[in-house]
Amino acid sequence: MKKCSLDHFTDSLKPWLDQQYIHRVVINTRGQVTFTFRDGISDTYEITDCGRHQVEKVCRDLAESGIAVEGLC
């Protein structure tokens, strides 16, 4: 699991979004976010400088762009 700030998290998403590489996103009950990529590899992030509400907002934006997101309230 990678720990990072919300800014670092959103910046790290940009290359993946440009290439349509993200297959699915899951937010667990602790607010950790797991990405599963089209090649089957998974990566989990814990965003350390904000609450679940802000993480969900970023994930809602991903859902609106067509990525499957599970665990949104």
C-alpha positions in Angstrom: 0.0 0.0 0.0 1.2 3.5 -0.9 0.5 6.4 1.5 0.3 9.8 -0.1 -1.4 13.3 -0.1 -4.5 14.0 -2.0 -2.6 16.2 -4.4 0.0 13.5 -5.1 -2.8 11.0 -5.6 -4.7 13.1 -8.1 -1.5 13.9 -10.0 -0.6 10.3 -10.2 -3.9 9.5 -11.8 -3.4 11.7 -14.9 -1.2 9.4 -17.0 -3.5 6.4 -16.3 -6.6 8.3 -17.3 -5.0 9.6 -20.5 -4.3 6.0 -21.5 -7.6 4.5 -20.3 -5.5 2.1 -18.2 -7.7 1.9 -15.1 -10.2 -1.0 -15.2 -11.8 -0.7 -11.7 -11.6 1.3 -8.5 -12.7 0.1 -5.0 -12.9 2.2 -1.9 -12.8 0.2 1.3 -14.5 1.1 4.6 -11.3 2.8 5.8 -11.1 5.1 2.7 -8.3 3.2 1.1 -8.5 3.1 -2.7 -7.5 0.1 -4.8 -7.0 0.4 -8.5 -7.1 -2.6 -10.8 -5.5 -2.0 -14.1 -6.4 -3.5 -17.5 -3.4 -5.8 -17.3 -4.6 -7.3 -13.9 -2.2 -5.5 -11.6 -3.6 -3.8 -8.5 -2.3 -0.9 -6.5 -3.7 0.4 -3.1 -3.5 4.0 -1.9 -4.1 5.5 1.5 -4.6 9.2 1.3 -3.3 10.7 4.5 -4.2 14.4 4.5 -8.0 14.3 4.0 -11.1 12.5 4.9 -13.1 9.9 3.1 -15.5 12.5 1.7 -12.7 14.1 -0.4 -11.5 10.8 -1.6 -15.0 9.9 -2.7 -15.2 13.1 -4.6 -12.2 12.2 -6.7 -13.6 8.7 -7.2 -17.0 10.1 -8.3 -15.1 12.0 -11.0 -13.5 8.8 -12.1 -17.0 7.1 -12.2 -18.3 10.0 -14.3 -15.5 9.4 -16.8 -16.6 5.8 -17.2 -14.5 3.9 -14.8 -16.3 1.3 -12.6 -16.1 2.5 -9.0 -17.2 0.4 -6.0 -17.7 1.5 -2.4 -19.1 5.0 -2.9 -21.7 6.1 -0.2 
